[in-house]
């Protein structure tokens, strides 16, 4: 009996230990599950909130960008209005003083545009420099005696910015007229758009966007009380803000360096966690503006605290229940458990049971092995897709630390050590690419990426990605900085494309770098070199290292004589035009100036041709000026431009050869018009030549041939005629009249007036009265 009680006591202790172990196990599992749920909730919450806020920010950016896009289109519509109406064109580019009828017509037109965009446009303004007329849908038509200071006093030129590679101004203004007051943001541009010479600017167009439009967009964006969103400019000034403004200003004060970095980077630096807030950013559709969004994650911390408290309550409940069960079972254990003890004493594990256990363990191991093999096969099948995504992330700077790079390379099985890396951009010639059907294009790109994906070389590694539009980017890595391996790769790929597709690819090669996270920076530099391909049509390999010294020491301008080109158009000297264009093509291929300057020079040639047809030959009403500039975009390189432009000029000369009109006579008439419109100015030969886009020497010669007098004599004649008219029609004092007609000396004026009319100005006025 004593022995039996000892067994029962021992079993009682074992049972309580089992219960205690069960309680500990359940609590541990509960804590583990709670931690997993907390971490999972944290990761999912952060990921979803960042994705959602980035999506909402992109939507807000598109709305802000749409405001500037519509405003820019309004500016273009007003500037291009002259192409539709010859009278309005003359007013915009060669306005007559106080030409009220045309000014009223233009005011009616911009009022219609303003009415169509009434949801966000407060008013539209047009300022023509030559007659000092300010046309506004807010204040009407006004004349100003101040030229340069007028718009500055209005605050139009507060901040200069770039919009679609063209100069614009943006400023915050308060417009007042009578008892009305409008707070607006002014978006302004000069015209013509293609000139950089201040003396050639004809005027300015400004679109005034309502200030409360930006606040409405931000107010619609805010969904929670503790969130805030603001639009800021490069100077750190707040354009508009909604939501938790106090919290946002506190963030600006405490994290000024971070906010400055976000603004300096144009809102492209991603997301930041600051305490219980997430800060996201996005560009605002214009170069100087950035949208910054502050999202409170207080709800996340509250939810996490709830989960933790629930886990604590659950653990306490399990402990209490376990202790209670242990107590109840231990109290009634002695009576029924002697049968259990006897059975346990007799219980033996048979050999068959052990074999069954081993069998199931073996089956489980085999199943795990099969699943591992299956996952390995899936990874191998999608290896190239994962590799291309990795390259695209490197190019777009989405991977910013070396650990991420190493993890990806390990996953792809490409984790061998390489010391030097190069970026290669491979392009198909655009003319060839556009001539292919969709199926052939896809086949070419597939074979290009297939070549690099399967390139076998123990000394090198290729990571490629399709960038679309006939472009493939390759990151080539080698163990040592041996450029022979690069040359071997290029030659093999070029031979492969020639043999299989009879195509010569264009290859751009970066300088070497040591870390893969520098891919983005090197890729951006190569993208700038792509712009030069237009001007070097027969070059199929560009090495950034060879061009580095050239590109870093670019000249500001080229030696292009546009005045001689204009004179050749007037004199119809096709040989001279051919020489000028060929010299331009030859010098452009040397890459001594920026690609932007070269593109501007091409547009300048077309602009001078357009000026010749419109202002000299009076043929603009038979030509589509807009189509002329659109045709340039369809040309693939500077040689195409040369042949197209020469054919256009030759055809024009053939058509004009049947006309009896003398172009030099038209030029002389244009010179006379410039003189008549600017009599009160201190006119010079250079000023007149600049207005007609010809050289001073040339206009002086043809004017003498056509009129039999020089330009100075003609100006004096015009001034004397105007003075005689004013003497009769006005009561201006003689000194003021002399200044108004442009004479600097009263004695010289009286002398010349007496030579022409044989009497003094005072006698001339007295005779007209009597």
C-alpha positions in Angstrom: 0.0 0.0 0.0 2.8 2.4 0.9 4.5 1.6 -2.4 1.2 2.5 -4.2 0.9 5.8 -2.4 4.5 6.7 -3.4 3.7 6.0 -7.0 0.6 8.2 -6.7 2.6 11.0 -5.1 5.2 10.8 -7.8 2.6 10.8 -10.6 0.9 13.8 -8.9 4.1 15.7 -9.1 4.6 14.7 -12.8 1.0 15.7 -13.6 1.4 19.2 -12.1 4.7 19.6 -13.9 2.9 18.7 -17.1 0.2 21.2 -16.4 2.8 23.9 -15.6 4.6 23.0 -18.8 1.4 23.3 -20.7 0.7 26.7 -19.2 4.2 27.9 -20.0 3.9 26.6 -23.6 0.5 28.3 -24.2 1.8 31.6 -22.8 4.9 31.3 -24.9 2.8 30.6 -28.0 0.5 33.5 -27.2 3.4 35.8 -26.8 5.0 34.6 -30.0 1.7 35.0 -31.9 1.3 38.4 -30.4 4.7 39.5 -31.4 4.2 38.1 -34.9 0.9 39.9 -35.2 2.3 43.1 -33.9 5.3 43.0 -36.4 3.0 41.9 -39.3 0.6 44.7 -38.4 3.4 47.2 -38.2 4.9 46.2 -41.5 1.6 46.0 -43.4 0.4 49.3 -41.9 3.6 51.2 -42.8 3.7 49.6 -46.3 0.0 50.3 -47.0 0.1 53.8 -45.6 3.2 54.7 -47.6 1.7 53.1 -50.8 -1.7 54.9 -50.2 -0.1 58.3 -49.4 2.3 58.0 -52.4 -0.7 57.2 -54.7 -2.7 60.1 -53.3 0.3 62.4 -53.6 0.7 61.5 -57.2 -3.0 62.3 -57.8 -2.6 65.6 -56.0 0.6 66.3 -58.1 -1.4 65.6 -61.3 -4.1 68.0 -60.3 -1.5 70.8 -59.5 0.4 69.9 -62.7 -2.9 70.2 -64.7 -3.3 73.8 -63.5 0.1 74.8 -64.9 -0.4 72.7 -68.0 -3.7 74.4 -68.8 -2.2 77.8 -67.9 0.8 77.1 -70.3 -1.6 76.1 -73.0 -3.5 79.4 -72.6 -0.2 81.2 -73.0 0.6 79.3 -76.2 -2.9 79.9 -77.6 -2.6 83.7 -77.1 1.0 83.7 -78.6 -0.2 81.6 -81.5 -3.2 83.8 -82.1 -1.2 85.7 -84.6 -0.9 82.7 -86.8 -4.7 82.8 -87.3 -5.3 86.5 -87.8 -2.8 88.7 -89.7 -4.0 91.9 -88.0 -3.6 90.5 -84.5 -0.2 89.2 -85.5 0.9 92.7 -86.6 -0.4 94.0 -83.3 1.5 91.4 -81.2 4.8 91.7 -83.1 4.7 95.2 -84.6 2.1 97.2 -82.6 1.1 100.7 -83.5 0.7 103.2 -80.6 -2.8 103.3 -79.1 -4.3 100.9 -81.6 -7.4 100.5 -79.5 -9.5 98.4 -82.0 -7.0 95.5 -82.1 -6.4 95.8 -78.4 -10.2 95.4 -77.8 -10.3 92.4 -80.1 -7.5 90.7 -78.2 -9.2 91.6 -74.9 -12.4 89.9 -76.1 -10.5 86.8 -77.1 -8.7 86.4 -73.7 -12.0 87.0 -71.9 -13.5 84.0 -73.8 -10.5 81.9 -72.7 -10.8 83.1 -69.1 -14.5 82.3 -69.1 -13.8 78.8 -70.3 -11.3 78.3 -67.4 -13.3 80.2 -64.8 -12.9 77.3 -62.3 -9.2 78.2 -61.6 -8.3 81.3 -63.7 -8.8 84.7 -62.0 -7.6 86.8 -64.9 -5.3 86.9 -68.0 -2.9 89.7 -68.8 -1.1 90.7 -72.0 1.6 93.4 -72.1 3.0 94.6 -75.4 6.3 96.4 -75.0 6.5 98.6 -78.1 3.3 100.5 -77.4 3.2 100.0 -73.6 -0.3 98.6 -73.6 -1.4 96.4 -70.6 -4.5 94.3 -71.5 -6.2 92.5 -68.6 -9.5 90.8 -68.1 -9.5 92.2 -64.6 -8.6 95.9 -65.2 -9.3 96.3 -69.0 -6.9 98.1 -71.3 -4.3 100.5 -69.8 -1.4 102.5 -71.3 1.8 102.8 -69.3 4.7 105.3 -69.8 7.1 102.9 -68.1 8.6 100.1 -70.0 10.9 97.8 -68.0 9.7 98.8 -64.5 6.0 98.3 -65.2 5.9 94.5 -64.9 8.5 94.5 -62.1 6.3 96.9 -60.1 3.4 94.5 -60.7 5.5 91.7 -59.1 5.4 89.4 -62.2 9.1 88.6 -62.3 9.4 87.4 -58.6 10.8 83.9 -59.4 12.2 82.6 -62.6 11.7 78.9 -63.4 11.7 76.4 -66.2 8.6 74.7 -67.5 9.0 72.1 -70.2 12.6 73.4 -70.9 11.3 77.0 -71.4 11.7 80.1 -69.3 8.7 81.1 -67.2 8.0 83.4 -64.2 5.8 82.6 -61.2 4.9 85.0 -58.4 2.3 85.6 -55.7 0.3 88.8 -56.2 -2.7 90.7 -54.8 -4.6 92.3 -57.7 -6.8 95.3 -56.8 -9.2 97.2 -58.9 -11.6 99.5 -57.2 -13.1 97.6 -54.2 -12.2 94.2 -55.7 -9.2 92.3 -54.5 -7.9 89.0 -55.9 -5.1 86.9 -54.4 -3.5 85.0 -57.2 -0.4 83.1 -58.4 0.9 84.6 -61.7 2.3 82.2 -64.3 4.0 84.3 -67.0 6.1 84.0 -70.2 7.6 86.2 -72.8 7.0 86.0 -76.5 8.3 85.1 -79.0 9.2 81.9 -77.2 12.2 81.0 -79.3 14.3 84.2 -78.7 16.8 84.7 -75.9 17.8 88.2 -76.9 16.0 90.7 -74.6 15.8 93.3 -77.4 13.7 90.9 -79.5 11.1 90.3 -76.8 7.7 91.7 -78.1 5.8 91.3 -74.8 4.6 89.1 -72.0 1.6 86.9 -71.3 0.5 86.2 -67.7 -2.2 83.8 -66.4 -3.4 84.5 -62.9 -4.4 81.3 -61.0 -6.7 81.8 -58.1 -4.9 81.2 -54.8 -7.9 79.4 -53.2 -7.7 76.8 -56.0 -4.5 75.4 -54.3 -6.1 75.5 -50.9 -9.2 73.6 -52.2 -7.0 70.9 -53.7 -5.1 70.5 -50.4 -8.4 70.6 -48.4 -9.8 67.8 -50.5 -6.6 65.8 -50.0 -6.8 65.9 -46.1 -8.8 63.0 -44.7 -7.6 63.0 -41.0 -7.5 65.6 -38.3 -3.8 65.2 -37.4 -2.5 65.1 -41.0 -1.2 68.1 -42.9 -0.1 68.8 -46.5 1.7 71.8 -47.9 3.1 73.1 -51.2 6.5 74.8 -50.7 9.0 76.4 -53.1 12.8 76.2 -53.3 13.2 79.1 -50.9 11.4 77.2 -48.2 8.3 79.4 -48.4 4.9 77.8 -47.9 2.7 78.4 -51.0 -0.4 76.7 -49.5 -1.1 74.5 -46.4 -4.1 72.6 -45.0 -4.8 70.3 -42.1 -2.7 70.3 -38.9 -0.8 73.5 -39.6 0.6 73.7 -36.1 2.0 70.3 -36.2 3.5 71.0 -39.7 5.2 74.2 -38.5 6.6 72.2 -35.5 8.0 69.7 -38.0 9.6 72.5 -40.1 11.2 73.9 -37.0 12.5 70.6 -35.6 13.5 68.9 -38.9 14.6 71.9 -40.9 17.6 70.1 -42.5 15.4 67.1 -43.6 12.8 69.4 -45.1 15.6 71.4 -46.9 17.0 68.2 -48.4 13.5 67.1 -49.6 12.9 70.5 -51.2 16.4 70.6 -52.8 15.9 67.1 -54.3 12.5 68.1 -55.8 10.5 65.7 -53.6 12.1 62.5 -55.0 13.8 61.2 -51.8 10.9 58.9 -50.8 9.4 58.4 -47.3 10.6 59.2 -43.8 9.5 58.1 -40.3 9.7 60.8 -37.7 8.3 59.7 -34.4 4.6 58.9 -34.8 4.6 60.6 -38.2 5.3 59.6 -41.8 6.6 62.3 -44.2 6.1 61.8 -47.9 6.9 64.1 -50.7 6.3 64.7 -54.4 7.2 67.3 -57.1 4.3 69.7 -57.7 4.3 69.9 -61.5 6.7 72.9 -61.7 10.4 72.9 -61.1 10.5 75.1 -58.0 7.5 73.6 -56.1 7.3 70.5 -53.9 4.4 68.9 -52.1 5.1 67.6 -48.6 2.6 65.4 -46.8 2.7 64.8 -43.0 0.7 61.7 -42.0 0.1 60.9 -38.3 0.4 57.2 -37.3 -1.2 57.7 -33.8 -3.9 55.3 -34.9 -1.2 52.7 -35.5 0.3 53.1 -32.0 -3.2 52.8 -30.5 -4.0 49.6 -32.4 -0.6 48.1 -31.4 -1.3 48.9 -27.8 -4.7 47.2 -28.0 -3.0 44.0 -29.5 -0.4 44.0 -26.7 -3.1 44.4 -24.0 -5.2 41.6 -25.5 -2.1 39.3 -25.5 -1.5 40.2 -21.8 -5.1 39.4 -20.9 -5.0 36.2 -22.8 -1.8 35.1 -21.1 -3.1 35.9 -17.6 -6.3 34.0 -18.4 -4.3 30.9 -19.6 -2.2 31.0 -16.4 -5.3 31.2 -14.1 -7.1 28.4 -16.0 -4.0 26.2 -16.0 -3.5 26.6 -12.2 -7.2 25.9 -11.6 -7.1 22.8 -13.8 -4.0 21.6 -12.0 -5.6 22.1 -8.6 -8.8 20.3 -9.5 -7.0 17.3 -11.1 -4.5 17.0 -8.2 -7.3 17.0 -5.6 -9.1 14.0 -7.0 -6.0 12.1 -8.3 -5.5 9.4 -5.7 -8.7 7.4 -6.3 -8.8 6.8 -10.1 -5.2 7.0 -11.0 -3.9 3.6 -9.7 -5.4 2.1 -12.8 -3.5 4.6 -15.0 -0.3 3.8 -13.2 -0.6 0.1 -13.8 -1.3 0.6 -17.4 1.7 3.0 -17.7 3.9 0.4 -16.1 2.9 -2.2 -18.6 3.0 0.1 -21.6 5.9 -0.5 -24.0 6.6 1.0 -27.4 6.7 -1.8 -29.9 9.3 -2.0 -32.7 6.5 -1.6 -35.3 5.3 1.7 -33.7 8.9 3.1 -33.9 9.2 2.0 -37.5 5.9 3.8 -38.4 7.2 6.9 -36.7 10.5 6.8 -38.7 8.4 6.2 -41.9 6.4 9.4 -41.4 9.4 11.4 -40.6 11.1 10.2 -43.8 8.0 11.0 -45.8 8.0 14.5 -44.3 11.6 15.1 -45.2 11.1 13.9 -48.8 8.1 16.2 -49.2 10.1 19.2 -47.9 12.9 18.3 -50.3 10.5 18.1 -53.3 9.0 21.5 -52.4 12.5 23.0 -52.1 13.3 21.7 -55.6 10.1 23.1 -57.0 10.8 26.5 -55.6 14.3 26.4 -56.9 12.9 25.6 -60.4 10.4 28.5 -60.2 13.3 30.9 -59.2 15.4 29.7 -62.1 12.5 30.1 -64.6 11.9 33.7 -63.4 15.6 34.5 -62.9 15.8 36.9 -65.9 12.7 38.7 -64.9 14.0 39.2 -61.3 17.3 40.3 -62.8 15.7 43.0 -65.0 13.6 44.3 -62.1 16.9 44.6 -60.2 18.6 46.5 -63.0 15.6 48.9 -63.3 15.7 49.5 -59.6 19.4 50.4 -59.8 18.7 52.7 -62.7 15.9 54.5 -60.9 17.9 54.7 -57.6 15.2 52.6 -55.7 18.0 50.5 -54.2 20.1 52.8 -52.1 22.4 50.6 -49.9 24.9 47.9 -50.6 23.3 45.3 -48.4 20.2 45.3 -50.6 22.4 44.9 -53.7 24.3 42.0 -52.1 21.0 40.2 -51.1 19.6 40.5 -54.6 22.8 39.2 -56.2 22.9 36.3 -53.8 19.3 35.5 -54.7 20.2 35.6 -58.4 23.3 33.5 -57.9 25.5 36.4 -59.1 27.4 37.1 -55.9 30.9 36.8 -57.3 33.3 39.6 -56.5 33.8 42.2 -59.2 35.8 45.4 -58.8 34.8 47.5 -61.7 31.4 48.2 -63.3 30.3 50.0 -66.5 26.9 51.1 -67.8 26.1 50.4 -71.5 23.1 51.9 -73.3 22.4 50.1 -76.5 20.0 51.8 -78.9 18.6 50.8 -82.3 18.6 53.7 -84.8 15.3 55.4 -84.4 14.7 55.4 -88.2 15.2 51.6 -88.3 13.2 51.0 -85.1 10.2 53.1 -86.3 10.1 51.3 -89.7 9.6 47.9 -88.0 6.3 46.3 -87.1 5.5 45.5 -83.5 6.4 41.8 -83.8 9.8 42.4 -85.3 10.6 45.1 -82.7 9.8 42.7 -79.9 11.9 40.0 -81.5 14.9 42.3 -81.8 14.7 43.5 -78.2 14.2 39.9 -77.0 17.3 38.7 -78.8 19.3 41.7 -77.5 18.5 41.0 -73.9 18.9 37.2 -74.5 22.5 37.8 -75.7 23.4 39.6 -72.5 21.5 37.3 -70.2 23.4 34.3 -71.7 26.8 36.0 -72.1 29.4 33.5 -70.7 32.7 34.9 -69.5 34.4 34.0 -66.2 35.9 37.5 -66.0 32.7 39.4 -66.5 29.0 39.6 -65.7 26.1 41.2 -67.6 22.8 42.5 -66.0 20.4 43.8 -68.7 17.0 45.4 -68.8 14.7 46.5 -71.6 14.0 50.3 -71.4 11.5 50.2 -74.3 11.5 52.3 -77.5 14.4 50.3 -78.9 16.8 50.8 -75.9 18.5 48.2 -73.7 20.6 49.1 -70.7 23.4 46.7 -69.5 25.4 46.8 -66.3 28.7 45.0 -67.1 31.0 44.0 -64.2 34.6 42.8 -64.5 37.1 41.6 -61.9 39.9 44.0 -62.9 39.6 47.3 -64.7 40.6 45.8 -68.0 38.9 47.6 -70.9 39.8 44.7 -73.3 36.9 42.7 -71.8 34.5 45.6 -72.6 35.8 45.7 -76.2 35.3 42.0 -76.5 31.7 42.3 -75.3 31.0 45.2 -77.7 32.5 43.4 -80.7 30.7 40.1 -80.0 27.4 41.9 -79.6 27.9 44.0 -82.7 28.8 40.9 -84.8 25.8 39.1 -83.3 23.4 41.9 -84.4 25.0 42.2 -87.9 25.0 38.5 -88.6 21.4 37.8 -87.4 19.6 41.0 -88.1 21.9 43.1 -90.4 21.6 46.0 -87.9 24.3 48.3 -86.5 23.4 49.1 -82.9 24.4 52.4 -81.2 26.4 51.8 -78.0 27.1 54.4 -75.3 29.6 53.5 -72.6 30.0 55.1 -69.2 33.2 55.6 -67.2 34.1 52.9 -64.7 32.9 52.9 -61.1 33.4 50.6 -58.1 29.9 50.3 -56.5 26.7 49.1 -58.1 24.7 51.7 -56.2 26.4 54.3 -58.4 24.6 52.9 -61.5 21.9 55.6 -61.4 24.4 58.5 -61.5 26.3 57.0 -64.4 23.1 56.2 -66.3 21.9 59.8 -66.0 25.2 61.1 -67.5 24.8 58.7 -70.4 21.3 59.9 -71.0 22.6 63.4 -71.5 25.0 62.1 -74.2 22.0 60.6 -76.1 20.9 64.1 -77.0 24.1 64.5 -79.1 23.3 61.4 -81.3 21.1 63.7 -83.4 24.2 65.7 -84.4 26.5 62.8 -85.0 24.5 60.4 -87.3 27.3 58.1 -88.4 28.7 57.4 -84.9 27.8 54.0 -83.5 29.9 54.1 -80.3 30.2 56.9 -77.7 32.7 56.5 -74.8 31.9 58.9 -72.0 35.6 58.7 -70.8 36.8 60.0 -74.2 34.1 62.8 -74.3 34.4 63.8 -70.7 37.0 66.5 -71.3 34.9 67.9 -74.2 31.5 67.8 -72.3 33.0 69.4 -69.2 34.5 72.3 -71.1 31.6 73.3 -73.5 31.6 76.7 -75.1 28.5 78.8 -74.7 28.0 79.5 -78.5 29.1 78.5 -81.9 30.3 80.7 -84.8 27.1 80.7 -86.8 26.4 83.8 -88.9 22.6 83.9 -88.8 22.7 87.4 -90.4 24.5 86.1 -93.5 21.9 83.2 -93.6 19.1 85.8 -93.7 20.9 87.8 -96.4 21.3 84.7 -98.5 17.5 84.0 -98.1 16.7 87.5 -99.3 19.2 87.3 -102.2 18.2 83.7 -102.9 21.8 82.6 -102.8 21.3 78.8 -102.4 25.0 78.1 -102.5 25.7 80.4 -99.6 22.9 78.7 -97.6 24.3 75.3 -98.4 27.8 76.3 -97.1 26.4 77.8 -93.9 24.3 74.6 -93.1 27.2 72.3 -93.9 29.6 74.3 -91.7 27.0 74.1 -88.9 26.7 70.3 -89.3 30.5 69.9 -89.3 31.0 72.1 -86.2 28.0 70.5 -84.4 29.6 67.0 -84.8 32.6 68.2 -82.8 30.4 68.5 -79.6 31.9 71.8 -78.5 28.6 73.3 -77.2 25.6 71.9 -75.3 22.9 69.9 -77.0 20.3 72.5 -75.9 22.3 75.2 -77.8 22.5 73.0 -81.0 18.7 72.3 -80.9 18.1 76.0 -80.4 20.3 76.8 -83.5 18.3 74.4 -85.6 15.1 76.1 -84.5 16.7 79.5 -85.2 17.4 78.5 -88.8 13.8 77.6 -89.2 12.6 80.7 -87.4 14.7 82.9 -89.8 13.2 81.1 -92.8 9.7 81.6 -91.3 10.5 85.3 -90.8 11.6 85.5 -94.5 8.4 84.0 -95.7 6.1 85.9 -93.4 7.5 89.4 -93.0 9.5 89.7 -96.3 7.8 87.6 -98.9 4.3 88.0 -97.2 3.6 84.3 -97.8 2.7 83.2 -94.2 -1.0 83.0 -95.0 -0.3 80.3 -97.5 2.0 78.4 -95.1 1.2 76.4 -91.9 3.8 77.8 -89.5 3.0 75.3 -86.8 3.3 72.4 -89.2 6.8 73.6 -90.1 8.0 73.1 -86.6 6.2 69.8 -86.2 8.0 68.5 -89.2 11.3 69.0 -87.4 10.3 66.5 -84.7 9.9 63.8 -87.4 13.5 64.1 -88.5 16.0 61.6 -87.0 19.3 63.4 -87.3 20.9 66.6 -88.5 21.6 65.1 -91.9 17.8 64.5 -92.4 17.3 68.1 -91.2 19.9 69.4 -93.8 18.3 67.6 -96.8 14.7 68.5 -95.6 15.6 72.1 -95.1 17.6 72.5 -98.3 14.7 70.9 -100.3 12.2 73.3 -98.5 14.3 76.4 -99.4 15.0 75.2 -103.0 11.2 74.6 -103.5 10.5 78.0 -102.0 12.9 79.8 -104.3 11.4 78.0 -107.3 7.9 79.1 -106.3 9.1 82.7 -105.6 11.0 82.9 -108.9 7.7 83.3 -110.8 6.7 86.3 -108.6 7.6 89.8 -109.8 8.0 91.2 -106.3 11.6 92.1 -105.4 12.5 90.8 -101.9 15.0 93.6 -101.4 12.2 96.1 -102.0 10.2 94.4 -99.3 13.1 94.5 -96.9 13.4 98.2 -97.5 9.7 98.6 -96.7 10.2 96.7 -93.5 13.1 98.9 -92.6 10.9 102.0 -93.2 8.2 100.5 -91.0 10.7 99.9 -88.2 11.9 103.5 -88.5 8.4 105.0 -88.5 7.3 103.0 -85.4 10.4 103.9 -83.4 11.0 107.6 -84.4 11.0 108.7 -80.8 13.8 106.2 -80.0 17.5 106.9 -80.3 17.6 104.8 -83.5 20.8 103.2 -84.7 21.7 101.1 -87.7 22.4 98.1 -85.4 18.9 98.5 -83.8 17.2 98.4 -87.2 19.3 95.5 -88.4 18.4 93.5 -85.3 14.7 94.0 -85.9 14.8 92.7 -89.5 17.4 89.9 -88.7 20.0 91.3 -91.2 23.5 92.8 -90.9 23.8 96.6 -90.6 26.1 96.7 -93.6 23.7 94.8 -95.8 20.6 96.9 -95.0 22.6 100.1 -95.5 23.6 99.0 -99.0 20.2 97.8 -100.2 18.4 100.9 -98.8 20.8 103.2 -100.6 20.2 101.2 -103.8 16.4 101.3 -103.5 15.8 104.8 -102.2 18.8 106.7 -103.4 19.5 108.0 -99.9 21.1 106.5 -96.8 19.1 105.4 -93.8 20.1 108.4 -91.7 18.8 110.8 -94.3 15.5 108.9 -94.4 15.2 109.0 -90.6 15.7 112.8 -90.7 13.1 113.2 -93.4 10.6 111.1 -91.4 11.3 113.1 -88.2 10.9 116.4 -90.0 7.5 115.3 -91.6 6.3 114.2 -88.2 7.4 117.5 -86.7 5.6 119.5 -89.3 2.4 117.5 -88.7 2.7 118.0 -84.9 3.3 121.8 -85.4 0.0 122.0 -87.2 -2.2 119.5 -85.2 -0.9 120.1 -81.6 0.0 122.9 -79.2 3.1 121.1 -77.8 5.9 123.4 -76.8 8.7 123.4 -79.3 11.2 121.8 -76.9 8.8 118.9 -76.0 8.0 118.5 -79.7 11.7 118.2 -80.6 12.2 115.4 -78.0 9.0 113.6 -79.2 10.2 113.4 -82.8 13.7 112.1 -81.7 16.0 115.1 -82.2 18.6 115.5 -79.5 19.5 119.1 -80.3 17.1 122.0 -80.9 19.6 124.0 -83.0 20.2 121.0 -85.3 16.4 120.5 -85.6 15.8 124.1 -86.5 18.6 124.0 -89.1 17.3 120.9 -90.8 13.7 122.1 -90.7 14.7 125.4 -92.3 16.6 123.5 -95.0 13.5 121.5 -95.9 10.7 124.0 -95.5 12.7 127.3 -96.0 11.1 128.7 -92.8 11.6 128.2 -89.1 9.3 125.8 -87.1 7.7 128.8 -85.3 6.9 130.5 -88.6 5.5 127.2 -90.0 3.1 126.9 -87.1 2.1 130.6 -87.3 1.4 130.2 -91.1 -0.7 127.1 -90.5 -2.9 129.0 -88.0 -3.4 132.0 -90.3 
